[in-house]
Amino acid sequence: MDWKIEFRELRPLLHLLLPLCFHWIAEEMTVSVLVDVVTNALCPGQTTCSQAIYINGLQQTVVGIFKMLVLPLLGQLADEYGRKPLLLVTVSTTIIPFTLLALNQSKESVYAYYALRTVSYIISQGSIFCIAVAYVADVVNVSKRAAVFSWITGLFSASHVLGNVLARFLPEKYIFVVSIALLIFCPVYMQLFLVETVEPKPPRVHSSSCLTKIMKVAHARYESMRDAAAIVISSPTLGGISLVSFFYELSMSGISSVLLYYLKAVFGFDKNQFSEILMMVGIGSILSQIVLLPIINPLVGEKVILCLALLASIAYALLYGLAWAPWVPYLSASFGVIYVLVKPAPYKAVKLFVFGDSYADTGNRNKADSSSWMEPYGITFPGKPAGRFSDGRVLTDYVASFLGVKSPPPYKLRKYATKSQLGYGMNFAYGGSGVFNTIYHVPNISTQINFFQKLLEEILYTKSDLNSSIALVSLAGNDYTTFLAQNGGKTEGFEELSRSVINQLMKNLKQISDLGLQRIMVIAIEPLGCLPRITAISSYKSCNKTVNTFAKFHNVLLRKSVDNLNRKSGRFEFVILDLYRAFMSAIKRSQRPGILKPCCVGVNNEYLCGSVDENGEKKYLVCSNPELSIFWDEVHPSQNGWHSIYLSL
């Protein structure tokens, strides 16, 4: 019966994935025939057409520039006004350009097609996939999201193959007609059957203008790109990976933009041969990701895979360039099984080393004295208590996901970790920790760094490993909790304590840097006055501005001190993850009443989330929809909360 329950849960995705498959098929089936149409219109009677190559290059340049701004803007609009209207708009943009070519294939119509198609690419290319993924995140239980995301990627690849199959066997005069019919079917089907998952925000009197929103998105995009570039430049390994990726994408995009026109000029290929070659590349891509990569990765490692993939891409280009017979392009296409591995290989080289407290701990605390190992913690992911202070994933998991690796194993479980798991890094964070000793009696951050140093002395990780790795340091306020507990809740001396905390934290960051980790992320403290422990006084109706002032003071000192460390190091080595701003953004973005109330609470003030009495009876209550909450317990975000916070970072 479990599979029936899962099918019912995933059934809403049918109304998303079915039209998307038809859309991807419709777009792909026109790729091969477009070469003939464009060549005949721009260069009638010729097999070589330089105009077509120039116009394709111009189109790619324009689309690439504008997508940097449009893609995040569309994502923000999808969050504010819903997934469905944005999906309807993006999947509809291709209909008019293709209809134009179906009606008239003159030179003027082809130029008009390229103009309209450029706008269509700017709006739809990449955004359809991203909004679809967001829709999945809204509908699917978190424990099943990774599998569904894989299905979408697989459907995308399979749709491209099916599109080329149709292009191969359909007569040319029917291809655009069938494609347009499929493209029209997609928005119509979505309009009739797709269910909206986002409640549109109510209009506000002082809402920002469209231009203001665009400028805000552009500024945020610039800051994000600047920080990412600074981290990459400071690392020889990450810098090398970026250079490899840049030149690989540059060369492959250059080849793909002219390849079909080149084959037409040299061998007189038409849409049948083009679709066969594209089919081979698509099938090779699917096989390499599903079959080849899982087999060879444990055997030879990412570096060897990357080298083999780059050599295969060179052979791919050389064979096309030196093709002396019509069968050679088919041989070259077969190298797609290997050269597509260039993309996944570099990202697996990054390792994540984590230090800090419960916002980052994934299982280091002892089971006997930590609520993180008690029910109902872990009910969302992995389905049982696993040492995380949440119903599911925490900050570490999302940072690891961003880096393209799995969450690193806890230090406590290092002896049981496989070689593959150790390749993701190590998590030294302990819930309740601080820069000084706290009331929770767990290793402080200095001790955690000593654990890390011992592993380096054991040569578990090499200097090369560290060059391509990143450290995450979480300090969420246990030093302040200890101070208040030891001083009867009085705040006198808080500013002096903040200076001591920041000074010690800077020493810890410098120590981590001296051990070889040269890209270090440290969190700015969250808005302490918004934690349920504090907002309970106001029945969870509002944040405490006075307590938030203390957090702001800590963060001001943190930013000044980190800037000073960066100046001394001469490079952008230390980066602040602004959890304060991200928390506030996540809270404001949710329009649900009672959003400050935790999902899991004790039955009364004597009990907390996870509490049981001497008879083992549960003394806590859990909300019916943790996937909609921001906070899990009195101080920790839920998995949904962490996801919202991560999206705001």
Secondary structure, DSSP 8 states (H G I E B T S, - for coil): -HHHHHHHHHGGGHHHHHHHHHHHHHHHTTHHHHHHHHHHHHSTT-S--HHHHHHHHHHHHHHHHHHHHHHHHHHHHHHHH-HHHHHHHHHHTTHHHHHHHHH--SHHHHHHHHHHHHHHHHHHTTHHHHHHHHHHHHHS-HHHHHHHHHHHHHHHHHHHHHHHHHHHHS-HHHHHHHHHHHHHHHHHHHHHH----S------TT---HHHHHHHHHHHHHHHHHHHHHHHHT-HHHHHHHHHHHHHHHHHHHHHHHHHHHHHHHH---HHHHHHHHHHHHHHHHHIIIIIHHHHHHHH-HHHHHHHHHHHHHHHHHHHHT--STTHHHHHHHTHHHHGGGTHHHHTT-EEEEESSTTT-BS-S-GGG-GGGSTTTTTTTTSS--SBSSSS--HHHHHHHHHTS----BGGGGGG--HHHHTTEEE---TT--SS--TT----HHHHHHHHHHHHHTTSS-HHHHHTEEEEE---SHHHHHHHHHTTT--TTHHHHHHHHHHHHHHHHHHHHHTT---EEEEE---GGGSHHHHGGGTTSS--HHHHHHHHHHHHHHHHHHHHHHHHHTS--EEEEEHHHHHHHHHHH---TTTTS-SEEESSTT--TT-B-TT--B-EEE-S-GGG-SBSSSSSB-HHHHHHHHHH-
